């Protein structure tokens, strides 16, 4: 019975609210059912070194809402489980972009009135992530984390392990070495790119060389590079990897480019126009991540993209249904005229 209470003297949340939250959360996750007996006021105050007034205040408020029922001479019992309490959720994203906004908007919309959601950005910085997590470790029902870290990864993962698995949801990139039963909605960056490019292999064979533009100054999962190389070697495709496309970048006919940053996409299109090359015939272009603009730009830019909306919706569903599934998010090549 004691394990239903999460009471921490270091938290800023008043103790009586921590008691209320503990009982409400235990009802939501099925640990407490109608008719279950709670610790008495004396038992709870002695167990957690609380004043009787603090426990009494919490129980009085729960009784007023009909959540618990006092039975004279016996104690307090759960009276109803159809409570309408909001989840408190902390989203820890690595950055804000158009694609992250799609995930966020879909998640918020799917959670509806069932959650109070806070969004914080860790910028893939382990120190910032550590400060955010430690400052809010016991304040939320769920921690939804995008674990994109490029330095001190193990330190960041060690911090994530401190989160109870029933409160953890990993988003966008799975962490294989956490070794725990947590929920996740993720991309498989290493294998997704190769699997998707295979669906466009006949079109890619029109080009003599495939070039990945992988930025140096902006961090992206290195698994993209590994998957790209694996694909090119598996299908005997000549390839290279460059860091950016600027106005002076050498571009040649019969080359196809995979670009991640939109500045590189714009510069590549400008070069093609200046040389009077036809995109999709002389030069192929594939861009990462779908946006409405790419549907109409150059009569359609081919994209490699996950379904960001579905990622947000599935994450919300796992929380609402209290499931610990790991879901690989769909990823595909959307073929348009630029290839």
Order of alpha helices (4+ residues) and beta strands (2+ residues): alpha-alpha-alpha-beta-beta-beta-alpha-beta-alpha-beta-alpha-beta-beta-alpha-alpha-beta-alpha-beta-beta-alpha-beta-alpha-beta-alpha-beta-beta
